[in-house]
């Protein structure tokens, strides 16, 4: 404070000296060199250094320790929320209402000329990410799909349901038919690392292959915590999310640190419908297309499909008149030993 007062007194002396000098000046348009010389002469007589500056970092009041810690924590949480961006994986699959038919050569199922839509579990994952954004727990939702040209259809649907933008990693239809969970996870890892996402939401499984492998593989590749088969997601505080999982025999509640990978179960939420105005708006939202070769991801198949067959036809049931007839029928079929 002593130094501050001395500097302030010097400033006051400088100001008074300048005012006195200017008061004695009658020329309204003097050359700059003459003005500078007069100012320098006046400063020398007063023993003042013109280049001296007052310190600008003198605080007016120091916060208390508790107040400073509280403000720092609040600022940290607010900054963390501002950068929270969620990536949601969506897959184009044969619509769940379509009766699946096996190809005559048993190499796969018929996909030509049948209705396709977004994988139902991916719809649930998307809905949860959008809901978290609406709760101000995230600032942006980005939809992702790895597939052929028609995958952009489900990405536009995702944009109509609340996603802010979309990323389509392009492969041919033939390559798309041979994609495996490991390929998808490796591609997602590249996208997450390049775009700096804070959370990845996936459906627990795709209804065409029922693998349930992409989410845990991705968590392993990223070295992120995973919350699989989620049925409820809540804010956990202190940079965590609280997730309730459906497991055999009950529910399991865990806390995962952000960033994390989550797979959505059936009872997590009920997805919204895409309204006509939002469908129109989705056409103007950004959709970035990236060829798979630009990411340097090897999608060479590691497994081979030997044969695809339809499940055996269920035999018709029958009726029996009483318990004795039921036991006799079971003995006849070999289910009960005599």
C-alpha positions in Angstrom: 0.0 0.0 0.0 2.9 2.4 0.7 4.2 1.9 -2.9 0.6 2.5 -4.2 0.3 5.7 -2.3 3.7 6.9 -3.5 2.8 6.2 -7.1 -0.5 8.0 -6.7 1.3 11.1 -5.2 3.8 11.1 -8.2 0.8 10.9 -10.5 -0.8 13.9 -8.8 2.4 15.9 -9.0 2.7 15.0 -12.7 -0.8 16.1 -13.4 -0.4 19.5 -11.7 2.9 20.1 -13.4 1.4 19.4 -16.8 -1.6 21.6 -16.1 0.7 24.5 -15.1 2.8 24.0 -18.2 -0.3 23.9 -20.5 -1.8 27.0 -18.9 1.3 29.0 -19.8 1.1 27.9 -23.5 -0.6 30.3 -25.9 0.1 28.5 -29.2 -2.9 26.5 -30.3 -1.2 24.5 -33.0 2.5 24.0 -31.8 4.7 21.4 -33.6 4.8 18.0 -31.8 8.5 18.2 -31.3 8.1 21.5 -29.3 5.3 20.1 -27.2 7.4 17.0 -26.4 10.4 19.2 -25.4 8.3 21.4 -23.1 6.8 18.3 -21.4 10.2 16.7 -21.0 11.6 20.0 -19.5 8.8 20.3 -17.0 9.2 16.7 -16.0 13.0 17.1 -15.5 12.4 20.1 -13.2 9.9 18.2 -11.1 12.1 15.0 -11.0 9.4 12.8 -12.6 10.0 9.8 -14.8 7.4 10.0 -17.6 7.4 6.3 -18.5 6.5 5.2 -14.9 3.1 3.4 -14.7 0.9 2.6 -11.8 0.5 -1.1 -11.0 -2.8 -2.4 -12.5 -3.2 -5.6 -10.5 -3.9 -4.1 -7.1 -7.0 -5.8 -5.8 -9.8 -3.7 -4.3 -10.9 -6.4 -2.0 -9.7 -10.0 -1.3 -12.4 -12.7 -1.2 -12.5 -15.0 1.8 -11.1 -18.6 1.4 -14.5 -20.2 1.5 -16.0 -17.8 -1.0 -13.0 -18.3 -3.4 -13.3 -22.1 -3.3 -17.1 -21.9 -3.9 -16.7 -19.6 -6.9 -14.0 -21.7 -8.4 -16.1 -24.9 -8.1 -19.1 -23.2 -9.6 -17.1 -21.9 -12.5 -15.5 -25.3 -13.1 -19.0 -27.0 -13.2 -20.3 -24.3 -15.6 -17.4 -24.6 -17.9 -17.7 -28.4 -17.9 -21.3 -28.2 -18.9 -20.6 -25.7 -21.7 -18.3 -28.2 -23.5 -20.4 -31.4 -22.9 -21.1 -32.8 -26.4 -22.8 -36.1 -26.9 -22.3 -38.5 -29.9 -25.2 -40.9 -30.7 -24.7 -44.0 -32.9 -27.7 -44.8 -35.1 -28.0 -47.8 -37.5 -30.2 -48.4 -40.5 -31.9 -51.8 -40.1 -34.8 -53.7 -41.6 -37.9 -52.3 -39.8 -39.0 -54.3 -36.7 -42.5 -54.8 -38.2 -41.2 -56.5 -41.3 -41.3 -60.3 -41.5 -37.7 -61.4 -42.1 -37.1 -63.8 -45.1 -33.9 -65.8 -45.7 -32.3 -65.6 -49.1 -32.7 -68.8 -51.2 -28.9 -69.4 -51.1 -29.0 -69.0 -47.3 -26.2 -66.4 -47.4 -28.2 -63.8 -45.4 -31.6 -62.2 -45.2 -33.5 -60.3 -47.9 -33.0 -56.6 -47.5 -33.9 -55.4 -51.0 -37.4 -53.9 -51.4 -38.2 -54.0 -47.7 -38.9 -51.2 -45.3 -35.9 -49.9 -43.3 -35.8 -47.6 -40.2 -33.6 -46.6 -37.4 -32.6 -49.4 -35.0 -35.2 -49.1 -32.1 -32.6 -49.2 -29.3 -30.7 -46.4 -31.1 -33.9 -44.3 -31.0 -33.9 -44.7 -27.3 -30.3 -43.7 -27.0 -30.9 -40.6 -29.1 -33.9 -39.6 -27.0 -31.9 -39.8 -23.8 -29.1 -37.7 -25.3 -31.7 -35.1 -26.4 -33.4 -35.1 -23.0 -30.0 -34.4 -21.3 -29.5 -31.5 -23.7 -32.9 -30.1 -22.8 -32.0 -30.4 -19.1 -28.9 -28.3 -19.8 -26.6 -31.2 -19.0 -25.2 -31.1 -22.6 -24.9 -28.5 -25.2 -24.9 -30.4 -28.4 -26.0 -33.8 -29.8 -24.3 -35.3 -32.9 -25.7 -38.3 -34.7 -23.3 -40.8 -36.2 -23.8 -43.7 -38.7 -21.5 -46.0 -40.5 -23.1 -47.5 -43.6 -24.1 -47.1 -47.3 -25.6 -44.1 -49.0 -29.1 -44.8 -47.6 -27.8 -44.4 -44.0 -28.3 -40.7 -44.5 -32.1 -41.4 -44.2 -31.8 -42.4 -40.5 -29.4 -39.5 -39.9 -32.0 -37.1 -41.2 -34.5 -38.8 -38.9 -32.1 -38.3 -36.0 -31.8 -34.6 -36.9 -35.6 -34.3 -37.0 -35.8 -35.9 -33.5 -33.4 -33.4 -31.9 -29.8 -34.0 -33.0 -28.0 -30.8 -33.9 -25.8 -32.2 -36.7 -24.8 -35.6 -38.2 -21.7 -37.5 -39.3 -22.0 -40.2 -42.0 -18.9 -42.4 -42.5 -19.4 -43.8 -46.0 -18.9 -47.3 -47.1 -20.4 -49.2 -50.0 -23.6 -51.3 -49.6 -21.5 -54.5 -50.0 -19.1 -53.4 -47.3 -21.9 -52.3 -45.1 -23.4 -55.8 -45.2 -20.2 -57.3 -43.8 -19.5 -54.7 -41.1 -18.8 -56.1 -37.6 -19.1 -54.6 -34.1 -15.3 -54.2 -34.0 -15.3 -52.1 -37.2 -18.0 -49.8 -35.9 -16.2 -49.4 -32.5 -12.9 -48.5 -34.2 -14.6 -46.0 -36.5 -16.4 -44.4 -33.5 -13.1 -44.1 -31.7 -11.6 -42.1 -34.6 -14.6 -39.8 -34.6 -14.6 -39.3 -30.8 -10.9 -38.5 -30.8 -11.1 -36.1 -33.7 -14.2 -34.2 -32.5 -13.6 -34.3 -28.8 -16.9 -35.8 -27.5 -17.7 -36.2 -23.8 -20.2 -39.0 -24.0 -21.2 -41.7 -26.5 -24.8 -43.1 -26.5 -25.6 -46.3 -28.3 -28.4 -48.8 -28.3 -27.7 -51.9 -26.3 -28.0 -54.0 -29.5 -29.0 -53.8 -33.2 -32.0 -55.9 -34.0 -30.4 -57.3 -37.2 -27.4 -59.0 -35.6 -28.1 -58.8 -31.8 -24.4 -58.6 -31.0 -24.5 -56.2 -28.1 -20.7 -55.7 -28.5 -20.1 -52.2 -29.9 -20.5 -50.3 -26.7 -18.2 -52.4 -24.5 -15.6 -52.6 -27.3 -15.6 -48.8 -27.8 -15.3 -48.3 -24.0 -12.2 -50.5 -24.0 -10.6 -48.8 -27.0 -11.2 -45.3 -25.5 -10.4 -46.5 -21.9 -13.6 -44.8 -20.8 -16.0 -46.1 -18.1 -19.1 -47.9 -19.5 -22.7 -48.0 -18.4 -24.4 -50.8 -20.2 -28.2 -51.7 -20.4 -29.1 -48.3 -18.8 -32.8 -47.9 -17.7 -32.3 -44.6 -16.0 -29.8 -41.7 -16.3 -29.4 -38.9 -13.8 -26.9 -36.2 -12.9 -24.4 -37.6 -10.4 -22.6 -34.3 -9.6 -18.9 -33.7 -9.4 -18.3 -34.6 -13.1 -20.2 -37.9 -12.9 -23.5 -39.4 -14.1 -25.7 -41.7 -12.1 -27.0 -44.7 -14.2 -29.4 -47.5 -13.2 -28.7 -50.7 -15.1 -31.0 -53.7 -15.7 -29.3 -56.9 -14.8 -30.4 -60.5 -14.2 -32.4 -60.5 -11.0 -32.7 -56.8 -10.4 -31.3 -53.3 -10.9 -27.7 -52.0 -10.5 -27.1 -48.3 -9.8 -23.6 -47.0 -10.6 -21.8 -43.6 -11.0 -19.6 -43.1 -14.1 -17.2 -40.4 -14.6 -17.5 -38.1 -17.7 -16.5 -39.0 -20.4 -18.3 -42.3 -20.7 -20.0 -44.8 -23.0 -23.6 -45.7 -22.4 -25.9 -48.4 -24.0 -29.6 -47.9 -23.8 -32.1 -50.5 -22.7 -35.7 -50.8 -23.6 -37.2 -49.1 -20.5 -34.9 -46.1 -20.5 -37.5 -43.8 -22.2 -40.1 -43.6 -24.9 -38.7 -41.9 -28.1 -40.5 -38.9 -29.5 -42.0 -38.8 -32.9 -40.5 -36.5 -35.6 -43.0 -33.7 -36.3 -43.4 -32.3 -39.8 -41.9 -28.9 -39.0 -38.8 -30.7 -37.5 -38.5 -32.9 -40.5 -38.4 -29.8 -42.7 -35.8 -28.2 -40.4 -33.7 -31.3 -40.4 -33.0 -30.8 -44.1 -31.1 -27.7 -43.3 -29.0 -29.1 -40.5 -25.4 -29.9 -41.2 -24.6 -33.5 -42.3 -20.9 -34.2 -42.8 -19.9 -37.2 -45.0 -16.5 -38.9 -44.5 -15.2 -41.7 -46.6 -14.0 -44.6 -44.5 -10.6 -44.5 -46.1 -10.0 -41.0 -44.8 -10.2 -42.3 -41.3 -7.7 -45.1 -42.0 -9.9 -47.8 -40.5 -9.5 -51.4 -41.7 -13.0 -52.9 -42.2 -11.8 -56.3 -43.6 -14.2 -59.0 -42.3 -12.8 -61.1 -39.4 -15.7 -63.6 -39.4 -17.5 -65.5 -42.2 -21.2 -66.3 -42.4 -21.5 -70.0 -43.3 -25.3 -70.3 -43.4 -28.4 -68.4 -42.4 -31.6 -70.5 -41.7 -35.0 -69.7 -40.5 -36.0 -70.9 -37.0 -37.9 -74.2 -36.9 -41.7 -73.8 -37.3 -43.4 -74.1 -34.0 -45.7 -77.1 -33.8 -49.4 -76.6 -33.0 -50.5 -77.3 -29.4 -53.2 -79.7 -28.3 -55.8 -80.0 -25.5 -56.3 -82.8 -22.9 -59.3 -83.5 -20.9 -57.7 -84.0 -17.5 -54.4 -84.5 -15.6 -54.3 -88.2 -16.3 -54.5 -87.5 -20.0 -51.7 -84.9 -19.7 -49.4 -87.3 -17.9 -50.1 -90.0 -20.5 -49.3 -87.5 -23.3 -46.0 -86.5 -21.7 -45.0 -90.2 -21.3 -45.9 -90.7 -24.9 -43.6 -87.9 -26.0 -40.8 -89.1 -23.7 -40.9 -86.0 -21.4 -41.8 -88.1 -18.4 -40.4 -91.5 -17.6 -42.8 -94.2 -16.6 
